Amino acid sequence: MASEPRFSVRFNENDQVVSLAGVMRPETPAGLDPVVAALNDAAARVRGRLYVNLKRLEHMSFAAHRVFAAALEAALEAHPDLSLTLVTSSVMPWATRRYAPLAARRPRLSVEQYDRAFYPGQGVIESDGLLPVLRAQTSVIWKHERALLTRHGLKPGATIADVCCGIGDFAMLVWRNFAPRRIVAVDHYRPFLEYARTVARDFGGEAIEYQAGDAAALLLADDSFDFVTSRLALQIFDRPADILAELKRVCRPGGRVYVTNEMMGHIYAYPKDEPVTWAYRLIPRMAAGLGMDVNFGPKARAYLEDTGLVDIKVDLLEVNNLNSDLRDFAAVAAGWRDYVVGEVAAATGQTPEVTARLRSALEDFLYIVENRRGFATWPIYVASGQKPV
Ligand SMILES: C[S@@+](CC[C@H](N)C(=O)[O-])C[C@H]1O[C@@H](n2cnc3c(N)ncnc32)[C@H](O)[C@@H]1O
């Protein structure tokens, strides 16, 4: 008996997109007939350019690839005015590589790795330099966030997806403290996932499912999680609404989507408030040049509502040097100094003078964090909403 197809094909005529998803490994070439038929139908109906979206195609066998490539070529032959763009993502590097030779032969066919444009800060975020920063941040935030997670609806035994999970430390803490029935943690940067898997192996969290994926096209089923988290992440994308739509899609009706985001422009320290305030006004402008909004925190409420979530809750999680572990907060401040001066300033083309002034201001911030009479505060907004039943 033929096995069930594990892929789907959909044509959206308004957007002129054929979308493939799942695993394309048919037992015979005929198994690909629905894909070829959808492609031919779409090619006959669109004007100009047809997009073929491969962002959620997890795997395509070589045999399937041959049939599909032949169908693409046939569509171009049959429609001399048609152009084809295959849209891949860096999560599927094989797709980009596999269709490059075809694109080189066929001028009307192009391959576009969409997340290059969508995620302009990628080079700065997907960097090993961020690893110590993420580790220190989670340590200092967890003490406050644990109770907020309960307030925002996380219960023991839930099914959880943590999207943009970074180095997986949050997933590990949730695993230990909330004993979820299932937890899947997704990130785009494989070295972070490797680190996460090693930590999970060493600390008994092997059941955490770490997955390479793209937050804007998750390889997770609709309506499948009780609680979907994405922490300090909407703020790094220039189209956060697209990510929220995906978080909502994988959340079950009645479940909750939970996000945290910074308001860096309100980081404050006293004394030395002048240089520190100058630096934390400049950093959001630098980040904006990389397509990020590190002042996204207070905007989350409106975004959650616009995504169609209800029962919105928002809390201010304030890390300061009186309510937090001083060593952890100092590690965060030192991590920011090194990362902002070393990577963000270079990526945004700051002059040596501005970079030196930034270094000095971020040193001041670290000094205040550690200073017994000083006060330093870092605001993070925690927001969640329920997917309507
Ligand atoms: C600022 S970090 C936050 C990480 C983690 N949530 C935390 O709080 O420590 C943002 C994370 O988003 C990941 N990321 C960026 N683009 C992504 C995408 N398109 N899909 C999934 N993860 C992505 C980065 O690799 C990085 O780990």
The ligand as a MOL file (V3000), in Angstrom:
LIG
                    3D

  0  0  0     0  0            999 V3000
M  V30 BEGIN CTAB
M  V30 COUNTS 27 29 0 0 0
M  V30 BEGIN ATOM
M  V30 1 C 18.4330 38.0480 21.2190 0
M  V30 2 S 18.5050 36.3430 20.9790 0 CHG=1
M  V30 3 C 17.4150 35.7500 22.2430 0
M  V30 4 C 17.6410 34.3040 22.5510 0
M  V30 5 C 16.8400 33.7110 23.6950 0
M  V30 6 N 15.4120 33.7460 23.4700 0
M  V30 7 C 17.1940 34.3610 24.9930 0
M  V30 8 O 16.3530 35.0630 25.5540 0
M  V30 9 O 18.3130 34.1800 25.4350 0 CHG=-1
M  V30 10 C 17.6130 36.0920 19.5010 0
M  V30 11 C 17.6980 34.6750 18.9610 0
M  V30 12 O 16.8920 34.5830 17.7950 0
M  V30 13 C 17.5230 33.6760 16.9130 0
M  V30 14 N 16.9630 33.8820 15.5880 0
M  V30 15 C 17.2060 34.8930 14.7510 0
M  V30 16 N 16.4850 34.7760 13.6360 0
M  V30 17 C 15.7530 33.6580 13.7660 0
M  V30 18 C 14.8060 33.0340 12.9480 0
M  V30 19 N 14.4620 33.5270 11.7620 0
M  V30 20 N 14.2530 31.9120 13.3980 0
M  V30 21 C 14.5850 31.3830 14.6160 0
M  V30 22 N 15.4900 31.9490 15.4230 0
M  V30 23 C 16.0610 33.0820 15.0070 0
M  V30 24 C 18.9850 34.0120 17.0380 0
M  V30 25 O 19.8180 32.9750 16.5660 0
M  V30 26 C 19.0940 34.2250 18.5460 0
M  V30 27 O 19.3970 33.0350 19.1940 0
M  V30 END ATOM
M  V30 BEGIN BOND
M  V30 1 1 1 2
M  V30 2 1 2 3
M  V30 3 1 2 10
M  V30 4 1 3 4
M  V30 5 1 4 5
M  V30 6 1 5 6
M  V30 7 1 5 7
M  V30 8 2 7 8
M  V30 9 1 7 9
M  V30 10 1 10 11
M  V30 11 1 11 12
M  V30 12 1 11 26
M  V30 13 1 12 13
M  V30 14 1 13 14
M  V30 15 1 13 24
M  V30 16 1 14 15
M  V30 17 1 14 23
M  V30 18 2 15 16
M  V30 19 1 16 17
M  V30 20 1 17 18
M  V30 21 2 17 23
M  V30 22 1 18 19
M  V30 23 2 18 20
M  V30 24 1 20 21
M  V30 25 2 21 22
M  V30 26 1 22 23
M  V30 27 1 24 25
M  V30 28 1 24 26
M  V30 29 1 26 27
M  V30 END BOND
M  V30 END CTAB
M  END
